[in-house]
Amino acid sequence: MTDTILEIKHLKKSFGKNEVLKDISIDVKKGEVISIIGSSGSGKSTFLRSINLLETPTEGEILYHGQNVLEKGYDLTTYREKLGMVFQSFNLFNNLNVLENAIVAQTTVLKRNHSEAEKIAKENLNKVGMGEQYWKAKPSQLSGGQKQRVAIARALSVNPEAILFDEPTSALDPEMVSEVLKTMQDLAKSGLTMIIVTHEMEFARDVSDRVIFMDKGVIAEEGTPQQIFENPQEARTKEFLQRFLG
């Protein structure tokens, strides 16, 4: 069982009387790419934010290498360091340049020395196609696609064991989408564990090991991309994909 990074068991999340997540259980294995699809309001982003504990689950367990991170006394800092997060709104520091954005978490959270952090930041910025000509630029000087690639480099720079992507292309102009998806495709090939909330169906079909279709706060169906896209079993899945894929 050593290759299982996360086990999520009977996860629930309510906001007041509104139950957004209703009993969700999944396992995440090392090197696996999981795409989560579904309509707006189906609970996808809340699920992702609950895994990372940006939202505190109402009930359930999240086991990271067999230990329940929701138990009192568990060191959440270490857990959060191991799960990178990439948001739809980039969340870059506007007062810092590109290189500084990729360094800051390494020096503050991981306590790396500056020269090591800089070396790692440069490697990851190069990896996502944001080479030296961009390093001194401020976020305001970048396109949406470039900002998102910096955000991905920043997430990679803390050596996470998995990265969670919350609709990483939804705030981008159509022509920017492909450059970010290409970056993510390369990461998937490199063996990085990724959980991706996305409405890019072709990407989910081509890159994922497993696709999860969420509907009304539950996992309505999950399977390989082939199963989900070519032979969905649930009426809800069929209806959603028909709308999306025309």
C-alpha positions as CSV (number, residue, x, y, z in Angstrom):
1,M,0.0,0.0,0.0
2,T,3.0,2.3,0.0
3,D,2.1,3.9,-3.3
4,T,-1.1,5.3,-1.9
5,I,-0.6,8.9,-1.0
6,L,-4.1,9.9,0.1
7,E,-7.1,8.0,1.2
8,I,-10.3,10.1,1.6
9,K,-13.0,8.4,3.5
10,H,-16.7,9.5,3.8
11,L,-15.9,13.2,3.4
12,K,-18.7,15.6,4.0
13,K,-18.8,19.4,3.9
14,S,-21.8,21.6,4.8
15,F,-22.1,25.4,4.8
16,G,-24.9,26.0,7.3
17,K,-27.8,23.8,6.1
18,N,-26.3,23.4,2.6
19,E,-24.6,20.0,2.3
20,V,-22.1,20.6,-0.5
21,L,-20.2,17.3,-0.2
22,K,-22.1,14.1,0.7
23,D,-20.0,11.2,1.6
24,I,-17.1,11.1,-0.8
25,S,-14.4,8.5,-0.7
26,I,-11.4,8.1,-3.0
27,D,-7.8,6.9,-2.9
28,V,-5.0,8.7,-4.7
29,K,-1.9,6.7,-5.8
30,K,1.6,8.0,-6.5
31,G,2.0,9.2,-10.0
32,E,-1.7,9.1,-10.7
33,V,-3.4,11.9,-12.7
34,I,-7.1,12.3,-11.7
35,S,-9.4,14.7,-13.4
36,I,-12.6,15.8,-11.7
37,I,-15.4,16.9,-14.0
38,G,-19.0,18.0,-13.5
39,S,-21.4,21.0,-13.7
40,S,-20.9,24.2,-11.7
41,G,-22.1,23.8,-8.2
42,S,-21.5,20.0,-8.1
43,G,-19.0,20.4,-5.3
44,K,-15.7,19.9,-7.3
45,S,-13.8,23.0,-6.0
46,T,-15.1,22.5,-2.4
47,F,-13.8,18.9,-2.6
48,L,-10.4,20.1,-3.7
49,R,-10.3,22.8,-1.1
50,S,-11.3,20.3,1.5
51,I,-8.4,17.9,0.6
52,N,-6.0,20.8,1.1
53,L,-7.9,21.9,4.2
54,L,-8.6,25.4,2.9
55,E,-12.1,24.3,3.9
56,T,-12.5,22.2,7.0
57,P,-14.5,19.0,6.3
58,T,-17.6,18.6,8.4
59,E,-17.1,14.8,8.7
60,G,-14.9,12.1,7.4
61,E,-11.2,11.3,7.3
62,I,-8.2,12.3,5.1
63,L,-5.4,9.9,5.5
64,Y,-2.0,11.0,4.2
65,H,0.3,8.0,4.1
66,G,-2.0,6.3,6.5
67,Q,-2.3,9.1,9.1
68,N,-5.5,11.1,9.6
69,V,-4.6,14.7,9.1
70,L,-7.9,15.9,10.7
71,E,-6.8,14.4,14.1
72,K,-5.9,16.8,16.8
73,G,-2.2,17.4,17.0
74,Y,-1.4,16.4,13.4
75,D,1.2,18.8,11.9
76,L,-0.7,20.5,9.2
77,T,2.2,22.6,8.0
78,T,4.0,19.5,6.7
79,Y,0.9,18.2,5.0
80,R,0.2,21.5,3.3
81,E,3.8,21.7,2.0
82,K,3.4,18.3,0.4
83,L,0.2,19.2,-1.4
84,G,0.8,22.1,-3.9
85,M,-2.2,24.1,-5.0
86,V,-2.8,26.0,-8.2
87,F,-5.8,28.3,-8.3
88,Q,-7.9,29.7,-11.1
89,S,-7.0,33.2,-10.0
90,F,-3.1,32.6,-9.9
91,N,-2.7,34.2,-6.4
92,L,0.7,35.7,-7.2
93,F,2.2,38.4,-5.1
94,N,1.9,41.5,-7.3
95,N,4.7,43.4,-5.6
96,L,7.2,40.6,-6.3
97,N,8.7,39.7,-9.7
98,V,8.4,36.3,-11.3
99,L,11.6,34.9,-9.8
100,E,10.7,36.2,-6.3
101,N,7.2,34.7,-6.5
102,A,8.8,31.3,-7.1
103,I,11.3,31.7,-4.3
104,V,9.3,33.2,-1.4
105,A,7.5,30.0,-0.2
106,Q,10.7,28.1,-0.3
107,T,12.6,30.5,2.0
108,T,9.6,31.3,4.3
109,V,7.9,27.9,4.6
110,L,10.7,25.4,3.9
111,K,13.5,27.6,5.4
112,R,15.7,27.0,2.4
113,N,18.6,29.3,2.0
114,H,18.2,32.0,-0.7
115,S,20.7,30.7,-3.3
116,E,19.3,27.1,-3.2
117,A,15.7,28.5,-3.4
118,E,16.7,30.6,-6.4
119,K,18.4,27.7,-8.2
120,I,15.3,25.6,-7.7
121,A,12.9,28.4,-8.8
122,K,14.9,29.0,-12.0
123,E,14.8,25.3,-12.9
124,N,11.1,25.2,-12.4
125,L,10.4,28.4,-14.3
126,N,12.5,27.1,-17.2
127,K,10.5,23.8,-17.0
128,V,7.2,25.7,-17.5
129,G,8.6,27.9,-20.3
130,M,9.1,31.0,-18.2
131,G,12.8,31.5,-18.9
132,E,15.2,34.2,-17.9
133,Q,13.6,36.9,-20.0
134,Y,10.6,36.9,-17.6
135,W,12.3,36.6,-14.2
136,K,12.3,40.3,-13.5
137,A,8.8,41.0,-14.7
138,K,6.0,41.8,-12.3
139,P,2.7,39.8,-12.6
140,S,1.0,42.9,-14.0
141,Q,3.3,42.7,-17.0
142,L,2.3,39.1,-17.8
143,S,-0.5,37.5,-19.7
144,G,-3.0,35.2,-17.9
145,G,-1.3,32.1,-19.3
146,Q,2.1,33.3,-18.2
147,K,0.9,34.1,-14.7
148,Q,-0.6,30.6,-14.4
149,R,2.7,29.0,-15.5
150,V,4.5,31.0,-12.9
151,A,2.0,29.8,-10.3
152,I,2.7,26.2,-11.4
153,A,6.5,26.7,-11.1
154,R,5.9,28.2,-7.7
155,A,3.9,25.1,-6.6
156,L,6.6,22.8,-8.1
157,S,9.4,24.6,-6.2
158,V,8.4,23.3,-2.8
159,N,8.8,19.7,-4.0
160,P,5.2,18.7,-3.4
161,E,4.2,15.1,-3.5
162,A,1.0,16.0,-5.4
163,I,-0.4,19.2,-6.9
164,L,-4.1,20.1,-6.8
165,F,-5.3,22.2,-9.7
166,D,-8.6,24.1,-9.3
167,E,-9.9,25.0,-12.8
168,P,-6.4,26.3,-13.7
169,T,-7.6,27.5,-17.2
170,S,-11.0,28.9,-16.4
171,A,-9.8,32.5,-16.0
172,L,-7.8,32.4,-19.2
173,D,-8.5,33.7,-22.7
174,P,-8.9,30.7,-25.1
175,E,-5.5,31.2,-26.8
176,M,-3.8,31.0,-23.4
177,V,-5.5,27.8,-22.4
178,S,-3.4,25.5,-24.6
179,E,-0.1,26.8,-23.3
180,V,-1.1,26.0,-19.7
181,L,-2.6,22.6,-20.6
182,K,0.6,21.8,-22.5
183,T,2.6,22.6,-19.3
184,M,0.3,20.3,-17.3
185,Q,0.6,17.6,-19.9
186,D,4.4,17.6,-19.6
187,L,4.1,17.4,-15.8
188,A,1.8,14.5,-16.0
189,K,4.3,12.7,-18.3
190,S,7.0,13.4,-15.7
191,G,5.1,11.3,-13.1
192,L,3.8,14.0,-10.9
193,T,0.7,13.1,-8.9
194,M,-2.1,15.5,-9.9
195,I,-5.7,16.1,-9.0
196,I,-7.3,18.4,-11.5
197,V,-10.7,20.1,-11.4
198,T,-11.3,21.0,-15.0
199,H,-13.9,21.7,-17.7
200,E,-11.4,20.9,-20.4
201,M,-12.8,17.6,-21.5
202,E,-10.3,16.7,-24.2
203,F,-7.5,17.4,-21.7
204,A,-9.2,15.2,-19.1
205,R,-9.6,12.4,-21.7
206,D,-6.0,12.6,-23.0
207,V,-4.0,13.1,-19.8
208,S,-5.9,11.4,-16.9
209,D,-5.4,7.9,-15.5
210,R,-8.8,8.2,-13.9
211,V,-11.8,10.6,-14.4
212,I,-14.3,11.3,-11.6
213,F,-17.7,12.8,-12.5
214,M,-19.3,14.7,-9.6
215,D,-22.9,15.6,-9.4
216,K,-24.8,17.3,-6.6
217,G,-22.0,16.6,-4.0
218,V,-21.4,13.0,-4.7
219,I,-19.2,11.0,-7.1
220,A,-21.8,9.9,-9.6
221,E,-19.3,7.8,-11.7
222,E,-15.6,7.2,-12.0
223,G,-13.4,5.2,-14.3
224,T,-10.7,5.4,-16.9
225,P,-11.1,8.2,-19.5
226,Q,-12.1,5.6,-22.0
227,Q,-14.9,4.3,-19.7
228,I,-16.2,7.7,-18.8
229,F,-16.0,9.4,-22.2
230,E,-16.9,6.4,-24.5
231,N,-19.1,4.3,-22.4
232,P,-20.6,6.2,-19.4
233,Q,-23.0,4.1,-17.3
234,E,-24.9,6.8,-15.5
235,A,-27.7,8.9,-17.1
236,R,-26.3,12.0,-15.4
237,T,-22.8,11.4,-16.8
238,K,-24.2,10.9,-20.3
239,E,-26.3,14.0,-20.1
240,F,-23.4,16.1,-18.9
241,L,-21.0,14.9,-21.6
242,Q,-23.6,15.4,-24.3
243,R,-23.9,19.0,-23.3
244,F,-20.2,19.4,-23.1
245,L,-19.1,17.5,-26.1
246,G,-22.1,18.4,-28.2
